[in-house]
Amino acid sequence: MININPVNGYNPSFNAFKNPIKNKAGLVINRGDTCLFRYDLDYDYFVDFLNRKYKNAEKVNVIDHACSDGEEAFSLVVMMLKMLGREGASKFLPIDARDVVKNHLDYAKKGVYNVHSTEFPRINFFAGRDFFDYFDLSENAKTITAKDNIKDLVKFSKHDIMDDIRYMRFDNTVLLARNFWHYLKSGDEYRLAANLSNKMDRNSTLVIGGYDKEYGVDKLLERFGFVEVPGINNVFEKYM
């Protein structure tokens, strides 16, 4: 277990990553909000599902669009390594993490994070002691830093999903497209869902977020032939 009790009298004060992006009118048009092992994905069930689904595949492409500062991608890598071992996880790695905001990618490539205390119960639950095989905790308990043995397992690059979707191929591909649909330009959520529906098949996996569901993205995907995987929130497959 990770000890988040005060150390030598010090009570850590952590902050999850938040980066609202506003237009000239002051309206929020994008957000970089994220954290480790975000609550809206059951990472253990998800990794087990991927391991079973792609057991006969030699290589699986894992793309994390709108990756923000990289915490989600690193969370998934840690879970894969813990559950599958380095050899078993190798077919899924490195994760191709993409974001449209350069500032997010600058943070991601550094791999240094301030972590809110509310994140530690989920870190404990999913990663436990294995977490410190891949992250260092600072002496004052203010930050964590990704070690080199995990940094190489995520490749960060600047991309816009609405541009990428025209060229992406989805055979044996897992696409994490989470918690950004509401911030797409008017009509783009429909265009994105339609393009994914046209390109994805039973060998593809699509993952959205809890924030997306609040705005009905799950219902939109169902209209385009996607079905949520039973027992795993926010994970979809194309059936029609």
C-alpha positions in Angstrom: 0.0 0.0 0.0 1.1 3.6 -0.6 1.4 5.5 2.6 -0.4 8.9 2.3 -0.4 9.7 6.0 1.7 12.7 7.1 5.4 11.9 6.8 7.6 13.4 9.6 4.7 15.7 10.4 4.2 16.8 6.9 0.7 16.6 5.5 0.9 16.4 1.7 -1.3 18.7 -0.4 -1.8 17.3 -3.9 -3.5 18.8 -6.9 -4.8 16.8 -9.9 -4.0 18.2 -13.3 -6.5 20.9 -14.4 -6.1 23.1 -17.5 -9.2 24.8 -18.8 -8.7 26.4 -22.2 -10.8 29.4 -23.0 -11.6 31.3 -26.2 -11.5 35.0 -26.6 -15.0 35.3 -25.1 -13.9 33.5 -22.0 -15.8 30.3 -22.7 -14.1 27.0 -22.0 -13.5 25.2 -25.3 -11.3 22.4 -24.0 -10.0 20.9 -20.8 -6.9 19.0 -19.8 -8.4 17.8 -16.5 -7.1 14.3 -15.6 -5.6 12.2 -12.9 -4.1 8.8 -12.3 -6.5 5.8 -12.6 -9.4 8.1 -13.3 -12.6 6.9 -11.7 -14.6 6.2 -14.9 -12.5 3.2 -16.1 -12.1 -0.1 -14.4 -8.5 -0.6 -15.3 -8.2 -4.2 -14.1 -11.4 -5.4 -15.9 -10.3 -3.5 -19.0 -6.8 -5.0 -19.2 -8.2 -8.5 -18.6 -10.7 -7.9 -21.4 -8.0 -6.7 -23.8 -5.8 -9.7 -22.9 -8.6 -12.1 -23.7 -9.9 -10.3 -26.8 -6.4 -10.0 -28.4 -4.9 -13.2 -27.2 -4.1 -14.4 -30.8 -2.9 -11.0 -32.1 0.8 -10.5 -32.4 0.5 -6.7 -32.1 -2.2 -4.4 -30.8 -2.2 -0.7 -31.5 -3.3 1.4 -28.4 -4.0 5.0 -29.2 -4.9 7.5 -26.4 -6.3 10.6 -28.1 -6.7 13.7 -26.0 -4.1 12.2 -23.6 -3.7 15.5 -21.6 -0.6 15.3 -19.4 -0.2 11.6 -19.9 -1.4 10.3 -16.6 -4.1 8.1 -18.2 -1.6 6.5 -20.6 0.8 5.8 -17.8 -2.0 4.4 -15.6 -2.8 1.9 -18.3 0.8 0.9 -18.8 1.3 0.3 -15.1 -1.9 -1.9 -15.0 -0.7 -3.9 -18.1 2.7 -4.5 -16.6 1.3 -5.5 -13.3 -1.3 -7.9 -14.7 0.4 -9.2 -17.9 4.1 -8.9 -17.1 6.5 -7.1 -19.5 6.4 -9.9 -22.0 2.6 -10.2 -22.0 2.1 -6.4 -22.2 4.7 -5.9 -25.0 2.1 -6.5 -27.8 0.2 -3.4 -26.5 3.2 -1.2 -26.0 4.3 1.5 -26.5 1.0 3.4 -26.2 0.6 6.1 -28.9 -0.6 9.1 -26.9 -1.8 12.2 -28.7 -3.2 15.6 -27.8 -4.0 18.8 -29.7 -2.6 21.1 -27.0 1.2 21.5 -27.0 1.2 22.5 -23.3 -0.3 19.2 -22.3 2.3 17.3 -24.2 5.1 19.3 -22.6 3.9 18.2 -19.2 3.4 14.6 -20.4 7.0 14.3 -21.7 8.4 15.5 -18.4 6.4 12.8 -16.5 6.3 14.9 -13.3 2.9 15.1 -11.6 1.3 16.7 -8.6 -1.2 14.1 -7.4 -4.4 14.8 -5.4 -4.8 12.8 -2.2 -8.1 11.5 -3.5 -6.1 9.6 -6.2 -4.2 7.5 -3.8 -7.0 5.0 -2.9 -7.3 4.1 -6.6 -3.5 3.9 -7.0 -3.5 1.6 -4.0 -6.3 -0.5 -5.4 -5.0 -0.9 -8.9 -1.3 -0.7 -8.6 -0.4 -1.3 -5.0 3.4 -1.6 -4.3 4.0 -2.1 -8.0 3.4 1.6 -8.5 6.9 2.5 -7.1 8.5 0.2 -9.7 7.6 2.9 -12.2 7.3 6.2 -10.2 9.4 8.0 -7.7 7.8 10.0 -4.8 9.6 13.2 -3.9 11.0 13.5 -0.4 8.4 16.2 0.6 5.6 14.0 -0.9 4.5 16.8 -3.3 5.2 15.1 -6.6 5.7 11.8 -8.4 8.1 11.3 -11.3 7.8 8.6 -14.0 10.9 6.5 -14.2 12.8 5.8 -17.4 11.5 2.2 -17.5 8.0 3.5 -18.1 8.6 6.7 -20.0 9.8 4.7 -23.1 6.4 2.9 -23.1 4.4 5.9 -24.0 5.1 8.0 -27.2 3.6 11.5 -27.1 2.8 13.5 -30.3 0.6 16.4 -31.3 -2.5 15.5 -33.3 -6.2 16.5 -33.7 -8.5 13.5 -33.8 -10.7 15.1 -36.4 -7.8 15.2 -38.7 -6.4 11.8 -37.7 -9.7 10.0 -38.2 -9.4 10.4 -42.0 -6.2 8.3 -42.1 -6.4 6.0 -39.1 -6.7 2.2 -39.5 -8.3 0.2 -36.8 -7.4 -3.5 -37.3 -6.4 -4.8 -33.9 -6.6 -1.3 -32.5 -7.8 0.1 -29.1 -8.8 3.8 -29.3 -9.2 5.7 -26.0 -11.2 8.8 -26.9 -12.3 10.0 -23.5 -13.9 13.0 -21.9 -13.5 15.4 -24.8 -16.6 14.9 -27.1 -18.5 17.8 -25.5 -15.7 20.2 -26.6 -15.7 19.2 -30.2 -17.1 21.8 -32.7 -20.8 21.6 -33.4 -21.5 18.6 -35.5 -18.1 17.0 -35.1 -19.3 14.5 -32.5 -21.6 13.1 -35.1 -18.9 13.1 -37.8 -16.5 11.4 -35.4 -19.0 8.7 -34.4 -19.9 8.1 -38.1 -16.2 7.8 -39.2 -15.4 5.4 -36.3 -18.4 3.4 -37.2 -17.3 3.1 -40.8 -13.8 2.2 -39.9 -14.0 0.0 -36.8 -15.0 -3.6 -36.7 -15.0 -6.5 -34.2 -11.2 -6.3 -34.0 -11.4 -2.7 -32.7 -12.1 -1.4 -29.2 -13.4 2.1 -28.4 -13.2 3.7 -24.9 -15.0 6.9 -23.8 -15.3 8.6 -20.5 -17.9 9.2 -17.8 -18.1 12.9 -18.8 -18.9 11.8 -22.3 -21.8 9.8 -21.0 -23.2 12.8 -19.2 -23.7 14.3 -22.7 -25.2 11.2 -24.3 -22.2 10.0 -26.3 -23.0 6.4 -25.4 -26.4 6.8 -26.9 -24.9 8.4 -30.0 -22.5 5.5 -30.4 -25.3 3.0 -30.1 -27.0 4.7 -33.0 -23.9 4.0 -35.0 -23.7 0.3 -34.1 -21.5 0.3 -31.0 -22.4 -1.8 -28.0 -21.0 -1.3 -24.5 -19.0 -4.4 -23.3 -21.0 -6.0 -20.5 -19.5 -5.3 -17.0 -16.9 -2.8 -18.2 -18.1 0.8 -18.1 -17.3 3.0 -21.1 -15.7 0.3 -23.3 -17.4 -0.3 -26.6 -17.2 -2.7 -29.6 -18.6 -2.3 -33.1 -21.2 -5.0 -33.9 -23.3 -3.6 -36.7 
